Amino acid sequence: MAHLSASAVKQIEEIIARYKDERTPLMMILSDIQNEYGYIPLDVQELISEKTGIPVAEIYGVVTFYSFFSLKPKGKYVIGVCLGTACYVKGSQQVIDKFSEILNIKPGETSEDGLFTLDALRCIGACGIAPAITINGKVYPKVAVSQVPGIVEEYRKLGGAN
């Protein structure tokens, strides 16, 4: 836990304390930490284990099972490309390949500038507008490979702006 600052430890302990009376607090603790920091590294999992008595292996299992949680920091803009059946049939593999080529990252990775994370998603429930992508929750319908460079450029222009 040498990597955590004293203020981060204090804040994580406060999050854990919020759920001390819950029978099964792990998902709520992890969700709050993910929302606060954007990821849940091993040293944070160890702190959670120490404070709750939940084994690190169990915490790690939950973090790696649910796609909402991440072990590594994500980019400012998280691009999720649906690879569910409807989207795949309509060309989403080519769409994700184009994002990968332009950003020089593979699905699951974050660009060197920290702006973009590319995620391959299973079904996002947008089959009627396939192929669909999401960027920080905003859904883009019927995305063509030719649109990908413009989408990336739009977010690059935003850069560090909120």
CNS distance restraints for C-alpha pairs under 8 A (distance, minus, plus):
assign (resid   1 and name CA) (resid  43 and name CA) 4.93 0.50 0.50
assign (resid   1 and name CA) (resid  44 and name CA) 7.32 0.50 0.50
assign (resid   1 and name CA) (resid  46 and name CA) 7.44 0.50 0.50
assign (resid   1 and name CA) (resid  47 and name CA) 7.30 0.50 0.50
assign (resid   2 and name CA) (resid  43 and name CA) 8.00 0.50 0.50
assign (resid   3 and name CA) (resid  43 and name CA) 7.31 0.50 0.50
assign (resid   4 and name CA) (resid   8 and name CA) 6.05 0.50 0.50
assign (resid   4 and name CA) (resid   9 and name CA) 6.31 0.50 0.50
assign (resid   4 and name CA) (resid  43 and name CA) 7.44 0.50 0.50
assign (resid   4 and name CA) (resid  44 and name CA) 7.81 0.50 0.50
assign (resid   5 and name CA) (resid   9 and name CA) 6.28 0.50 0.50
assign (resid   6 and name CA) (resid  10 and name CA) 6.17 0.50 0.50
assign (resid   7 and name CA) (resid  11 and name CA) 6.15 0.50 0.50
assign (resid   8 and name CA) (resid  12 and name CA) 6.08 0.50 0.50
assign (resid   9 and name CA) (resid  13 and name CA) 6.03 0.50 0.50
assign (resid   9 and name CA) (resid  47 and name CA) 7.96 0.50 0.50
assign (resid  10 and name CA) (resid  14 and name CA) 6.22 0.50 0.50
assign (resid  11 and name CA) (resid  15 and name CA) 6.34 0.50 0.50
assign (resid  12 and name CA) (resid  16 and name CA) 6.23 0.50 0.50
assign (resid  12 and name CA) (resid  33 and name CA) 7.01 0.50 0.50
assign (resid  13 and name CA) (resid  17 and name CA) 6.09 0.50 0.50
assign (resid  13 and name CA) (resid  51 and name CA) 7.63 0.50 0.50
assign (resid  14 and name CA) (resid  18 and name CA) 6.40 0.50 0.50
assign (resid  15 and name CA) (resid  19 and name CA) 7.32 0.50 0.50
assign (resid  15 and name CA) (resid  29 and name CA) 6.32 0.50 0.50
assign (resid  15 and name CA) (resid  32 and name CA) 6.96 0.50 0.50
assign (resid  15 and name CA) (resid  33 and name CA) 7.35 0.50 0.50
assign (resid  16 and name CA) (resid  20 and name CA) 6.66 0.50 0.50
assign (resid  16 and name CA) (resid  29 and name CA) 5.85 0.50 0.50
assign (resid  16 and name CA) (resid  48 and name CA) 7.29 0.50 0.50
assign (resid  16 and name CA) (resid  51 and name CA) 7.56 0.50 0.50
assign (resid  16 and name CA) (resid  52 and name CA) 7.76 0.50 0.50
assign (resid  19 and name CA) (resid  25 and name CA) 5.69 0.50 0.50
assign (resid  19 and name CA) (resid  28 and name CA) 7.54 0.50 0.50
assign (resid  19 and name CA) (resid  29 and name CA) 7.18 0.50 0.50
assign (resid  20 and name CA) (resid  25 and name CA) 7.31 0.50 0.50
assign (resid  25 and name CA) (resid  29 and name CA) 6.12 0.50 0.50
assign (resid  26 and name CA) (resid  30 and name CA) 6.05 0.50 0.50
assign (resid  26 and name CA) (resid  59 and name CA) 7.58 0.50 0.50
assign (resid  27 and name CA) (resid  31 and name CA) 5.92 0.50 0.50
assign (resid  28 and name CA) (resid  32 and name CA) 6.16 0.50 0.50
assign (resid  29 and name CA) (resid  33 and name CA) 6.23 0.50 0.50
assign (resid  30 and name CA) (resid  34 and name CA) 5.95 0.50 0.50
assign (resid  30 and name CA) (resid  40 and name CA) 7.54 0.50 0.50
assign (resid  30 and name CA) (resid  63 and name CA) 7.81 0.50 0.50
assign (resid  30 and name CA) (resid  69 and name CA) 7.80 0.50 0.50
assign (resid  31 and name CA) (resid  35 and name CA) 6.10 0.50 0.50
assign (resid  31 and name CA) (resid  69 and name CA) 7.64 0.50 0.50
assign (resid  32 and name CA) (resid  36 and name CA) 6.12 0.50 0.50
assign (resid  33 and name CA) (resid  37 and name CA) 5.94 0.50 0.50
assign (resid  33 and name CA) (resid  38 and name CA) 7.48 0.50 0.50
assign (resid  33 and name CA) (resid  39 and name CA) 7.40 0.50 0.50
assign (resid  33 and name CA) (resid  40 and name CA) 6.96 0.50 0.50
assign (resid  34 and name CA) (resid  38 and name CA) 4.75 0.50 0.50
assign (resid  34 and name CA) (resid  39 and name CA) 4.99 0.50 0.50
assign (resid  34 and name CA) (resid  40 and name CA) 6.13 0.50 0.50
assign (resid  34 and name CA) (resid  69 and name CA) 6.45 0.50 0.50
assign (resid  34 and name CA) (resid  70 and name CA) 7.60 0.50 0.50
assign (resid  35 and name CA) (resid  39 and name CA) 7.91 0.50 0.50
assign (resid  38 and name CA) (resid  70 and name CA) 7.42 0.50 0.50
assign (resid  38 and name CA) (resid  73 and name CA) 5.94 0.50 0.50
assign (resid  38 and name CA) (resid  74 and name CA) 6.56 0.50 0.50
assign (resid  39 and name CA) (resid  69 and name CA) 6.50 0.50 0.50
assign (resid  39 and name CA) (resid  70 and name CA) 4.80 0.50 0.50
assign (resid  39 and name CA) (resid  71 and name CA) 5.50 0.50 0.50
assign (resid  39 and name CA) (resid  72 and name CA) 5.64 0.50 0.50
assign (resid  39 and name CA) (resid  73 and name CA) 5.28 0.50 0.50
assign (resid  39 and name CA) (resid  74 and name CA) 7.25 0.50 0.50
assign (resid  40 and name CA) (resid  44 and name CA) 6.12 0.50 0.50
assign (resid  40 and name CA) (resid  45 and name CA) 6.81 0.50 0.50
assign (resid  40 and name CA) (resid  63 and name CA) 7.58 0.50 0.50
assign (resid  40 and name CA) (resid  69 and name CA) 7.07 0.50 0.50
assign (resid  40 and name CA) (resid  70 and name CA) 5.95 0.50 0.50
assign (resid  40 and name CA) (resid  71 and name CA) 5.07 0.50 0.50
assign (resid  40 and name CA) (resid  72 and name CA) 7.06 0.50 0.50
assign (resid  41 and name CA) (resid  45 and name CA) 6.49 0.50 0.50
assign (resid  41 and name CA) (resid  70 and name CA) 7.84 0.50 0.50
assign (resid  41 and name CA) (resid  71 and name CA) 4.92 0.50 0.50
assign (resid  41 and name CA) (resid  72 and name CA) 6.52 0.50 0.50
assign (resid  42 and name CA) (resid  46 and name CA) 6.15 0.50 0.50
assign (resid  42 and name CA) (resid  60 and name CA) 7.82 0.50 0.50
assign (resid  42 and name CA) (resid  71 and name CA) 7.38 0.50 0.50
assign (resid  43 and name CA) (resid  47 and name CA) 6.34 0.50 0.50
assign (resid  44 and name CA) (resid  48 and name CA) 6.23 0.50 0.50
assign (resid  45 and name CA) (resid  49 and name CA) 6.14 0.50 0.50
assign (resid  45 and name CA) (resid  56 and name CA) 6.24 0.50 0.50
assign (resid  45 and name CA) (resid  59 and name CA) 6.46 0.50 0.50
assign (resid  45 and name CA) (resid  60 and name CA) 7.07 0.50 0.50
assign (resid  46 and name CA) (resid  50 and name CA) 6.14 0.50 0.50
assign (resid  46 and name CA) (resid  56 and name CA) 5.98 0.50 0.50
assign (resid  47 and name CA) (resid  51 and name CA) 6.20 0.50 0.50
assign (resid  48 and name CA) (resid  52 and name CA) 5.91 0.50 0.50
assign (resid  48 and name CA) (resid  53 and name CA) 7.87 0.50 0.50
assign (resid  48 and name CA) (resid  54 and name CA) 7.50 0.50 0.50
assign (resid  49 and name CA) (resid  53 and name CA) 5.17 0.50 0.50
assign (resid  49 and name CA) (resid  54 and name CA) 4.87 0.50 0.50
assign (resid  49 and name CA) (resid  55 and name CA) 5.59 0.50 0.50
assign (resid  49 and name CA) (resid  56 and name CA) 5.56 0.50 0.50
assign (resid  49 and name CA) (resid  59 and name CA) 7.51 0.50 0.50
assign (resid  50 and name CA) (resid  54 and name CA) 7.58 0.50 0.50
assign (resid  54 and name CA) (resid  58 and name CA) 6.86 0.50 0.50
assign (resid  54 and name CA) (resid  59 and name CA) 7.04 0.50 0.50
assign (resid  55 and name CA) (resid  59 and name CA) 6.53 0.50 0.50
assign (resid  56 and name CA) (resid  60 and name CA) 5.95 0.50 0.50
assign (resid  57 and name CA) (resid  61 and name CA) 6.03 0.50 0.50
assign (resid  58 and name CA) (resid  62 and name CA) 6.38 0.50 0.50
assign (resid  59 and name CA) (resid  63 and name CA) 6.23 0.50 0.50
assign (resid  60 and name CA) (resid  64 and name CA) 6.04 0.50 0.50
assign (resid  61 and name CA) (resid  65 and name CA) 5.92 0.50 0.50
assign (resid  62 and name CA) (resid  66 and name CA) 6.30 0.50 0.50
assign (resid  63 and name CA) (resid  67 and name CA) 7.88 0.50 0.50
assign (resid  63 and name CA) (resid  69 and name CA) 5.38 0.50 0.50
assign (resid  63 and name CA) (resid  70 and name CA) 6.72 0.50 0.50
assign (resid  63 and name CA) (resid  71 and name CA) 7.39 0.50 0.50
assign (resid  64 and name CA) (resid  69 and name CA) 6.99 0.50 0.50
assign (resid  64 and name CA) (resid  70 and name CA) 7.26 0.50 0.50
assign (resid  64 and name CA) (resid  71 and name CA) 7.66 0.50 0.50
assign (resid  70 and name CA) (resid  74 and name CA) 7.70 0.50 0.50
assign (resid  74 and name CA) (resid  78 and name CA) 6.98 0.50 0.50
assign (resid  74 and name CA) (resid 110 and name CA) 6.22 0.50 0.50
assign (resid  74 and name CA) (resid 114 and name CA) 7.47 0.50 0.50
assign (resid  74 and name CA) (resid 116 and name CA) 7.45 0.50 0.50
assign (resid  74 and name CA) (resid 117 and name CA) 5.72 0.50 0.50
assign (resid  75 and name CA) (resid 110 and name CA) 5.77 0.50 0.50
assign (resid  75 and name CA) (resid 111 and name CA) 7.19 0.50 0.50
assign (resid  75 and name CA) (resid 114 and name CA) 4.82 0.50 0.50
assign (resid  75 and name CA) (resid 115 and name CA) 4.68 0.50 0.50
assign (resid  75 and name CA) (resid 116 and name CA) 4.45 0.50 0.50
assign (resid  75 and name CA) (resid 117 and name CA) 4.83 0.50 0.50
assign (resid  76 and name CA) (resid 114 and name CA) 6.60 0.50 0.50
assign (resid  76 and name CA) (resid 115 and name CA) 4.81 0.50 0.50
assign (resid  76 and name CA) (resid 116 and name CA) 6.00 0.50 0.50
assign (resid  76 and name CA) (resid 117 and name CA) 7.62 0.50 0.50
assign (resid  77 and name CA) (resid 115 and name CA) 5.78 0.50 0.50
assign (resid  77 and name CA) (resid 116 and name CA) 4.88 0.50 0.50
assign (resid  77 and name CA) (resid 117 and name CA) 6.36 0.50 0.50
assign (resid  77 and name CA) (resid 135 and name CA) 6.23 0.50 0.50
assign (resid  77 and name CA) (resid 136 and name CA) 5.95 0.50 0.50
assign (resid  77 and name CA) (resid 155 and name CA) 7.72 0.50 0.50
assign (resid  78 and name CA) (resid 116 and name CA) 5.77 0.50 0.50
assign (resid  78 and name CA) (resid 117 and name CA) 4.73 0.50 0.50
assign (resid  78 and name CA) (resid 118 and name CA) 6.10 0.50 0.50
assign (resid  78 and name CA) (resid 119 and name CA) 7.21 0.50 0.50
assign (resid  78 and name CA) (resid 134 and name CA) 7.80 0.50 0.50
assign (resid  78 and name CA) (resid 135 and name CA) 5.41 0.50 0.50
assign (resid  78 and name CA) (resid 136 and name CA) 5.41 0.50 0.50
assign (resid  79 and name CA) (resid 116 and name CA) 6.99 0.50 0.50
assign (resid  79 and name CA) (resid 117 and name CA) 6.00 0.50 0.50
assign (resid  79 and name CA) (resid 118 and name CA) 4.95 0.50 0.50
assign (resid  79 and name CA) (resid 119 and name CA) 6.03 0.50 0.50
assign (resid  79 and name CA) (resid 133 and name CA) 6.96 0.50 0.50
assign (resid  79 and name CA) (resid 134 and name CA) 5.72 0.50 0.50
assign (resid  79 and name CA) (resid 135 and name CA) 4.54 0.50 0.50
assign (resid  79 and name CA) (resid 136 and name CA) 6.87 0.50 0.50
assign (resid  80 and name CA) (resid 118 and name CA) 6.10 0.50 0.50
assign (resid  80 and name CA) (resid 119 and name CA) 4.66 0.50 0.50
assign (resid  80 and name CA) (resid 120 and name CA) 5.81 0.50 0.50
assign (resid  80 and name CA) (resid 121 and name CA) 5.99 0.50 0.50
assign (resid  80 and name CA) (resid 133 and name CA) 5.46 0.50 0.50
assign (resid  80 and name CA) (resid 134 and name CA) 4.98 0.50 0.50
assign (resid  80 and name CA) (resid 135 and name CA) 6.25 0.50 0.50
assign (resid  81 and name CA) (resid  92 and name CA) 6.95 0.50 0.50
assign (resid  81 and name CA) (resid  95 and name CA) 7.63 0.50 0.50
assign (resid  81 and name CA) (resid  96 and name CA) 6.13 0.50 0.50
assign (resid  81 and name CA) (resid 118 and name CA) 7.72 0.50 0.50
assign (resid  81 and name CA) (resid 119 and name CA) 6.29 0.50 0.50
assign (resid  81 and name CA) (resid 120 and name CA) 5.20 0.50 0.50
assign (resid  81 and name CA) (resid 121 and name CA) 5.68 0.50 0.50
assign (resid  81 and name CA) (resid 132 and name CA) 6.60 0.50 0.50
assign (resid  81 and name CA) (resid 133 and name CA) 4.46 0.50 0.50
assign (resid  81 and name CA) (resid 134 and name CA) 6.55 0.50 0.50
assign (resid  82 and name CA) (resid  87 and name CA) 6.15 0.50 0.50
assign (resid  82 and name CA) (resid  88 and name CA) 7.53 0.50 0.50
assign (resid  82 and name CA) (resid  92 and name CA) 6.70 0.50 0.50
assign (resid  82 and name CA) (resid 120 and name CA) 6.21 0.50 0.50
assign (resid  82 and name CA) (resid 121 and name CA) 4.64 0.50 0.50
assign (resid  82 and name CA) (resid 122 and name CA) 5.57 0.50 0.50
assign (resid  82 and name CA) (resid 123 and name CA) 5.91 0.50 0.50
assign (resid  82 and name CA) (resid 124 and name CA) 6.30 0.50 0.50
assign (resid  82 and name CA) (resid 131 and name CA) 7.00 0.50 0.50
assign (resid  82 and name CA) (resid 132 and name CA) 5.95 0.50 0.50
assign (resid  82 and name CA) (resid 133 and name CA) 5.87 0.50 0.50
assign (resid  83 and name CA) (resid  87 and name CA) 5.67 0.50 0.50
assign (resid  83 and name CA) (resid  88 and name CA) 5.04 0.50 0.50
assign (resid  83 and name CA) (resid  92 and name CA) 6.00 0.50 0.50
assign (resid  83 and name CA) (resid  93 and name CA) 6.72 0.50 0.50
assign (resid  83 and name CA) (resid 120 and name CA) 6.47 0.50 0.50
assign (resid  83 and name CA) (resid 121 and name CA) 5.76 0.50 0.50
assign (resid  83 and name CA) (resid 122 and name CA) 5.24 0.50 0.50
assign (resid  83 and name CA) (resid 123 and name CA) 6.59 0.50 0.50
assign (resid  84 and name CA) (resid  88 and name CA) 5.77 0.50 0.50
assign (resid  84 and name CA) (resid 121 and name CA) 7.32 0.50 0.50
assign (resid  84 and name CA) (resid 122 and name CA) 4.76 0.50 0.50
assign (resid  84 and name CA) (resid 123 and name CA) 4.33 0.50 0.50
assign (resid  84 and name CA) (resid 124 and name CA) 7.52 0.50 0.50
assign (resid  85 and name CA) (resid  89 and name CA) 6.03 0.50 0.50
assign (resid  85 and name CA) (resid 123 and name CA) 7.46 0.50 0.50
assign (resid  86 and name CA) (resid  90 and name CA) 6.35 0.50 0.50
assign (resid  86 and name CA) (resid 127 and name CA) 5.52 0.50 0.50
assign (resid  86 and name CA) (resid 130 and name CA) 6.17 0.50 0.50
assign (resid  86 and name CA) (resid 131 and name CA) 7.22 0.50 0.50
assign (resid  87 and name CA) (resid  91 and name CA) 6.40 0.50 0.50
assign (resid  87 and name CA) (resid  92 and name CA) 5.39 0.50 0.50
assign (resid  87 and name CA) (resid 127 and name CA) 6.53 0.50 0.50
assign (resid  87 and name CA) (resid 130 and name CA) 4.61 0.50 0.50
assign (resid  87 and name CA) (resid 131 and name CA) 4.12 0.50 0.50
assign (resid  87 and name CA) (resid 132 and name CA) 6.51 0.50 0.50
assign (resid  88 and name CA) (resid  92 and name CA) 4.80 0.50 0.50
assign (resid  88 and name CA) (resid  93 and name CA) 5.98 0.50 0.50
assign (resid  88 and name CA) (resid 131 and name CA) 6.99 0.50 0.50
assign (resid  90 and name CA) (resid 130 and name CA) 6.25 0.50 0.50
assign (resid  90 and name CA) (resid 131 and name CA) 5.67 0.50 0.50
assign (resid  91 and name CA) (resid  95 and name CA) 6.59 0.50 0.50
assign (resid  91 and name CA) (resid 131 and name CA) 6.45 0.50 0.50
assign (resid  91 and name CA) (resid 144 and name CA) 7.86 0.50 0.50
assign (resid  92 and name CA) (resid  96 and name CA) 6.17 0.50 0.50
assign (resid  92 and name CA) (resid 130 and name CA) 7.96 0.50 0.50
assign (resid  92 and name CA) (resid 131 and name CA) 5.37 0.50 0.50
assign (resid  92 and name CA) (resid 132 and name CA) 7.51 0.50 0.50
assign (resid  92 and name CA) (resid 143 and name CA) 7.99 0.50 0.50
assign (resid  93 and name CA) (resid  97 and name CA) 6.08 0.50 0.50
assign (resid  94 and name CA) (resid  98 and name CA) 6.16 0.50 0.50
assign (resid  94 and name CA) (resid 145 and name CA) 6.53 0.50 0.50
assign (resid  95 and name CA) (resid  99 and name CA) 6.40 0.50 0.50
assign (resid  95 and name CA) (resid 143 and name CA) 7.44 0.50 0.50
assign (resid  95 and name CA) (resid 144 and name CA) 6.76 0.50 0.50
assign (resid  95 and name CA) (resid 145 and name CA) 4.98 0.50 0.50
assign (resid  95 and name CA) (resid 148 and name CA) 7.08 0.50 0.50
assign (resid  96 and name CA) (resid 100 and name CA) 6.05 0.50 0.50
assign (resid  96 and name CA) (resid 107 and name CA) 7.91 0.50 0.50
assign (resid  96 and name CA) (resid 120 and name CA) 7.59 0.50 0.50
assign (resid  97 and name CA) (resid 101 and name CA) 6.11 0.50 0.50
assign (resid  98 and name CA) (resid 102 and name CA) 6.13 0.50 0.50
assign (resid  98 and name CA) (resid 145 and name CA) 6.57 0.50 0.50
assign (resid  98 and name CA) (resid 148 and name CA) 6.77 0.50 0.50
assign (resid  99 and name CA) (resid 103 and name CA) 5.90 0.50 0.50
assign (resid  99 and name CA) (resid 104 and name CA) 7.99 0.50 0.50
assign (resid  99 and name CA) (resid 118 and name CA) 7.68 0.50 0.50
assign (resid  99 and name CA) (resid 148 and name CA) 6.45 0.50 0.50
assign (resid  99 and name CA) (resid 149 and name CA) 7.80 0.50 0.50
assign (resid  99 and name CA) (resid 152 and name CA) 7.88 0.50 0.50
assign (resid 100 and name CA) (resid 104 and name CA) 5.48 0.50 0.50
assign (resid 100 and name CA) (resid 105 and name CA) 5.08 0.50 0.50
assign (resid 100 and name CA) (resid 106 and name CA) 5.44 0.50 0.50
assign (resid 100 and name CA) (resid 107 and name CA) 7.05 0.50 0.50
assign (resid 100 and name CA) (resid 118 and name CA) 7.43 0.50 0.50
assign (resid 101 and name CA) (resid 105 and name CA) 7.02 0.50 0.50
assign (resid 102 and name CA) (resid 149 and name CA) 7.24 0.50 0.50
assign (resid 103 and name CA) (resid 111 and name CA) 6.46 0.50 0.50
assign (resid 103 and name CA) (resid 116 and name CA) 7.72 0.50 0.50
assign (resid 104 and name CA) (resid 111 and name CA) 7.15 0.50 0.50
assign (resid 105 and name CA) (resid 109 and name CA) 5.82 0.50 0.50
assign (resid 105 and name CA) (resid 110 and name CA) 6.68 0.50 0.50
assign (resid 105 and name CA) (resid 111 and name CA) 6.17 0.50 0.50
assign (resid 105 and name CA) (resid 118 and name CA) 7.39 0.50 0.50
assign (resid 106 and name CA) (resid 118 and name CA) 6.94 0.50 0.50
assign (resid 107 and name CA) (resid 117 and name CA) 7.73 0.50 0.50
assign (resid 107 and name CA) (resid 118 and name CA) 4.88 0.50 0.50
assign (resid 107 and name CA) (resid 119 and name CA) 4.91 0.50 0.50
assign (resid 107 and name CA) (resid 120 and name CA) 5.80 0.50 0.50
assign (resid 108 and name CA) (resid 117 and name CA) 6.81 0.50 0.50
assign (resid 108 and name CA) (resid 118 and name CA) 5.64 0.50 0.50
assign (resid 108 and name CA) (resid 119 and name CA) 5.09 0.50 0.50
assign (resid 108 and name CA) (resid 120 and name CA) 7.22 0.50 0.50
assign (resid 109 and name CA) (resid 117 and name CA) 5.66 0.50 0.50
assign (resid 109 and name CA) (resid 118 and name CA) 6.00 0.50 0.50
assign (resid 109 and name CA) (resid 119 and name CA) 7.60 0.50 0.50
assign (resid 110 and name CA) (resid 114 and name CA) 6.23 0.50 0.50
assign (resid 110 and name CA) (resid 115 and name CA) 7.50 0.50 0.50
assign (resid 110 and name CA) (resid 116 and name CA) 5.54 0.50 0.50
assign (resid 110 and name CA) (resid 117 and name CA) 4.14 0.50 0.50
assign (resid 110 and name CA) (resid 118 and name CA) 6.59 0.50 0.50
assign (resid 111 and name CA) (resid 115 and name CA) 6.29 0.50 0.50
assign (resid 111 and name CA) (resid 116 and name CA) 5.32 0.50 0.50
assign (resid 111 and name CA) (resid 117 and name CA) 6.34 0.50 0.50
assign (resid 115 and name CA) (resid 156 and name CA) 7.73 0.50 0.50
assign (resid 115 and name CA) (resid 159 and name CA) 6.99 0.50 0.50
assign (resid 115 and name CA) (resid 160 and name CA) 7.93 0.50 0.50
assign (resid 123 and name CA) (resid 127 and name CA) 7.91 0.50 0.50
assign (resid 126 and name CA) (resid 130 and name CA) 6.50 0.50 0.50
assign (resid 126 and name CA) (resid 132 and name CA) 6.61 0.50 0.50
assign (resid 127 and name CA) (resid 131 and name CA) 7.51 0.50 0.50
assign (resid 127 and name CA) (resid 132 and name CA) 7.80 0.50 0.50
assign (resid 129 and name CA) (resid 141 and name CA) 5.06 0.50 0.50
assign (resid 129 and name CA) (resid 142 and name CA) 5.32 0.50 0.50
assign (resid 130 and name CA) (resid 141 and name CA) 6.36 0.50 0.50
assign (resid 130 and name CA) (resid 142 and name CA) 5.06 0.50 0.50
assign (resid 130 and name CA) (resid 143 and name CA) 7.50 0.50 0.50
assign (resid 131 and name CA) (resid 141 and name CA) 6.51 0.50 0.50
assign (resid 131 and name CA) (resid 142 and name CA) 4.82 0.50 0.50
assign (resid 131 and name CA) (resid 143 and name CA) 5.65 0.50 0.50
assign (resid 131 and name CA) (resid 144 and name CA) 7.76 0.50 0.50
assign (resid 132 and name CA) (resid 139 and name CA) 6.83 0.50 0.50
assign (resid 132 and name CA) (resid 140 and name CA) 5.64 0.50 0.50
assign (resid 132 and name CA) (resid 141 and name CA) 4.79 0.50 0.50
assign (resid 132 and name CA) (resid 142 and name CA) 5.65 0.50 0.50
assign (resid 132 and name CA) (resid 143 and name CA) 6.02 0.50 0.50
assign (resid 133 and name CA) (resid 139 and name CA) 5.80 0.50 0.50
assign (resid 133 and name CA) (resid 140 and name CA) 5.26 0.50 0.50
assign (resid 133 and name CA) (resid 141 and name CA) 6.90 0.50 0.50
assign (resid 133 and name CA) (resid 143 and name CA) 7.21 0.50 0.50
assign (resid 134 and name CA) (resid 138 and name CA) 5.19 0.50 0.50
assign (resid 134 and name CA) (resid 139 and name CA) 4.41 0.50 0.50
assign (resid 134 and name CA) (resid 140 and name CA) 5.98 0.50 0.50
assign (resid 135 and name CA) (resid 139 and name CA) 6.67 0.50 0.50
assign (resid 135 and name CA) (resid 140 and name CA) 7.90 0.50 0.50
assign (resid 143 and name CA) (resid 147 and name CA) 6.51 0.50 0.50
assign (resid 143 and name CA) (resid 148 and name CA) 7.66 0.50 0.50
assign (resid 144 and name CA) (resid 148 and name CA) 7.09 0.50 0.50
assign (resid 147 and name CA) (resid 151 and name CA) 6.30 0.50 0.50
assign (resid 148 and name CA) (resid 152 and name CA) 6.22 0.50 0.50
assign (resid 149 and name CA) (resid 153 and name CA) 6.11 0.50 0.50
assign (resid 150 and name CA) (resid 154 and name CA) 6.05 0.50 0.50
assign (resid 151 and name CA) (resid 155 and name CA) 6.56 0.50 0.50
assign (resid 152 and name CA) (resid 156 and name CA) 6.12 0.50 0.50
assign (resid 153 and name CA) (resid 157 and name CA) 6.13 0.50 0.50
assign (resid 154 and name CA) (resid 158 and name CA) 6.62 0.50 0.50
assign (resid 155 and name CA) (resid 159 and name CA) 6.15 0.50 0.50
assign (resid 158 and name CA) (resid 162 and name CA) 7.59 0.50 0.50
